[in-house]
Amino acid sequence: MLLCTDVGNTNIKFALYEDDKQVIKLKISTDPSKTDDEFAVELYTIFKINRINIRSISGSVLSSVVPKVTEQLVKAIEKVAKIKTLVLGPGVRSGLDLRIDNPASLGSDILAMCVAAKEFYPCPAIVIGLGTATTIVYLDEQRRYCGGAISPGVTISLDALTNRGALLPSVDMTPPKKFINTNTENCIKSGVILGTACMLDGMIERFNEERGVNSTVIATGGLAQSIVPNCKTEIVINDDLILEGLRLIYNRSIRN
């Protein structure tokens, strides 16, 4: 089995694949203060709880946006499964043609989700990542990565608003039923959740105008389920886009 690991700022997602089919998906909190031993114990425990035969794990690939966690997690995986991990970064063959100023600067999460998007969806395509940051990127008709836009994520915006505004309450990510609201909590939700949906609609429209074509639109990330249903644009949600991209990159790497 292949272990695919997506390290985000908030959560770490693990997926096990057997014959290119996802067997199980697991999630733990991202904690940069944890040692490799602590991660190893956590991994070993969740594998055992889910009755996963650790000896059947023969490959490992990882994408990370949290450098402090990367090394510790790679060591933990080696301790638990006795295998080396392919860490996505410069030098790893992804098969994605990068048409940007500095290809080495591209985040591994964006790289992975675009590899999956170009494999599974028609291009041109706009690929949206709704996590700690909101990323909106573009693949052209030749399935080349052409750059895009990055903005603060919904949770960052929400945290900044409630932390800076002493009288503003914290809210959950349940969308309000209307845009014009009559209480503070739903007013915040309207601005943050529905406002993000409007931003995505606007950016998608501008991307298409700039390129002169209509694009397939795919979204992934923990907040996609809250945001995307409120968009006017037709957007496909794929929660496993990064994990699928990691699987594809690993398979391409071992073949080469």
Buried (B, 14 or more C-beta within 10 A) or exposed (E): BBBBBBBBBEBBBBBBBEEEEBBBEBBBEBBEEBEBEEBBBBBBEBBEEEEBEBEEBEBBBBBBBBEBBBEBBBBBBBBBBEBEBBBBBEEBEBEBBBBBEEBEEBBBBBBBBBBBBBEBBEBBBBBBBBBBBBBBBBBBEEBBBBEBBEBEBBBBBBEEBBEEEEEBEEBEBEBBEEEEBEEEBBBBBBBBBBBBBEBBBEBBEEBBEEBEEEBBBBBBBBBBBBBBEBBEBEBBBBBBBBBBBBBBBBBBBEEE
